[in-house]
């Protein structure tokens, strides 16, 4: 059998397709490659998206922005001084894109106009902070990606 460039091209293409097929089957059936959805109920979240947009608009219309910074004690969020801390109620959710097991949430309790997320609960890396809160029967939403 004579070997020429046409046969070599066909063999190379078949080998490449075989490799791709092998990788797809391995990645989709092997349990060590666990694929999580970003959120479990993404259809329900999509339906509530307009209220989320309105809450973010309310947050953007505040005179001051919510500011965050890393301190020795953890991540410190400073809320606008126009908000009375005793009237603010809500929830704080921290999402770790790389590991679902590190996600956590807790009720929003301000100390003065600050909120401290303790250092012991956070590890170095990227986090998404979502704060949903109400003030004077108005919904607010703060979302921020940080690197801790």
N, C-alpha and C positions, 0 to 999 in steps of 0.2 A: 504494500500500500504506500502510495506516495504522499508525503506530507507537504502541504503548501500553505500560504498565508490565509486562504479562505477557511480551511479546516481549523487552523489555529485560532482564528477569530471566532468561529462557532464554538469551539471548546472553551475559550476564555469567557464568552458570553454565558454559556451554560454553567460554568463554574461560578461566575458572579451571581447569577440568578439562584443557584443552589445555596450559595452562602447567605444571600438575603432571606430566602425562604427559611433556612435553618435559624437565623437570628430572630425572625418574626415568631416562629413556633416556640423557640426557647423563651423569649421574653414574655409571651402571652400565657404560657403554661407553667413556668417555674414560679413557685410560691415565694422565693426569695426576692423577686421583683414585684413587690406589692404596689398596686396602683390605686391611689385614693382619689375620690372626687374632691373638688375644692370644698363643696358643701353637700351634705346628704340630700337635702330637699331643695335642689336648685330650681325646680319648676315653681314651687311655692314662693321662693325668694324673688323670682322674676316678676311675679304678679304684684308683689308689694314694692316694686322698685320706685314707683312715682312718689310714694310717701317718703321713701329714703331720699329722693332728690329734693323734696320740699324741706326735709329736716336738715340736709346739708346746706341748703340755701339759707335757712334760718341761722345756722352756725356762721356762715360767711358774712351775714348781715350784722353780726355783733360788732361793736366799736373796736374791740381788741380781739386778736386771735388767741386760740389756745396754743401755748408754747410748751415744748418738751425739751428736756436736756438730761444727759447722763450725769449722775452725781455718785459719790462714794456709797451712798445708801441704796441707790437704784435709779429708776427712771422717774424724774420729777416733771409732772404736768402742771402748768400754771394756768388757771382759768381766768377769764376776764373779770376785772374788779366790779363791773356793772352787775354781775350776778351775785345774789345773796346766797351764800353757801348752804344755809339752812333750808332753802327752798328748792335746791337742786336734788333731784332723785333720778336714778338710772342704773345702768350696768356697764361694766368695762369688760371687753373681750380681747384677749391677746391670742393671735393666730400665728403659729410657726409654720411657714410653708414647707419646710424640709421634714417635719416630723409632727404628725397629728397628735401623738401622745403628749407633746409638750404644751398643747393649747390649754388655756384656762380662762375662767371668767370670775368676776366677783362684783358685788354691789358697789356702786359709786358712793363713797363717803369722803367729802372734802374736809381738809384740815385748813381752815382759813380759806384761801382761794386756791389751794394746792392739793394735788393728789400724788402720793408716792407709791410707785410699784416697787416692792422690795427687791433688792439685788439677789436674794436667795431663790426667788421664783423665776429669774431670767438667766439664760445662759447667752454667751456671746453669739452674735449672728443676726440675721434679719428677722424682724417681727412686724406684723401688721396689727396696729392698735385700732380698735373700734369702740367708741364711747357713744352710747345712746342715752340721752338724758332728757328730762322734762323740766321746764322752768315756767311758771305762770301759765300752765296748761298749754304750752307750746313745745313741740318736739324739736330736738336738736340731735345732730349726728356729726361726730368727728371721726375721720378716718385718716390714718397716717402710717406710712411704711417707715420703719426706723432700722438702724443697724446698732445693736447694743454691744 
